[in-house]
Amino acid sequence: MSAQAVLFDAPGPKARRRHAILTVLGLLAAAGLIGAFIWRLYETAQLEPQLWTPFLDGATWTQYLLPGLWNTLKAALVSVVFAIVFGLIFGMGRLSQIKPLRWACGVIVEFFRAVPVLLMMTFLFYFMARNLGVPGAAASFWAVVIGLTLYNGSVIAELVRSGVHQLPKGQGEAGLAIGLTPAQTLRSIQLPQALTAMLPALMSQLVVILKDSALGTAITYPELIAAARQLGSRHGNVIAAYLVVGLIFVLINWLLTIAAGRLERFINRRGHTAAAATTAASTLVQGGGAPGEFGANIADAVEEEVDDWRRERHHR
């Protein structure tokens, strides 16, 4: 039974009718806002053809938009890799049995979660440019990457911690019952399942990284927003340039959402696909999971292993 079926009753005829009415009213309100926005653009002469024809010129894309898009994607991709590594390391550190390590990781994670991303970027940019002698272009790039890494990596670390804590206690107890250490149990049993469970939240955080890379325009990083501002200043079509860039961001985030949905369905299909026969103990010692979805069936396999061990001990 799904969690939705447990928490919510299926809507009846009146509820479905009410939902349909609210949906229609919401669509009408959204259409009215869009219409008012377009009418305002028309009144202020922002829909004049000469303001939009520059986007039909190839030089507009090759000199402004595409380089800005590449810089945005480059900073976002590097930040994603570093943030995932940071999040896994400090997330596991927060789950460590060593109290000083757990305390230190908690302080670091909470600190970087509380500091605004733009403040970190600005501080890092001026520190690297003035104190370390890093060139301006490199300083702005690494300030954006490090700022995004520290903030979003801290959020991912918290996702890892909460994901492991939300697992059934039997998962960890089963690993300890077959002789695994707490660290081995966390790495081989709990963490793979937590990563699978938090995949939607993780993908949402990756979208946040992409959008927050636009903050780099405040420290002269030549990303997509900065390219739109330069383009608008040249052709006098600032609003049109920002609208086009906004549509580009919407398209990229939409593609990421589709990719996340397909990845989640692929993982769910793997979780219900039969795998080659193997023993849970040998698989766990090698650092893998039980047959199925990243060790999702590990509890059953470990319970069978423990039952066999008890029967063998009883016969002795």
Disulfide bonds with the S-S distance in Angstrom:
none
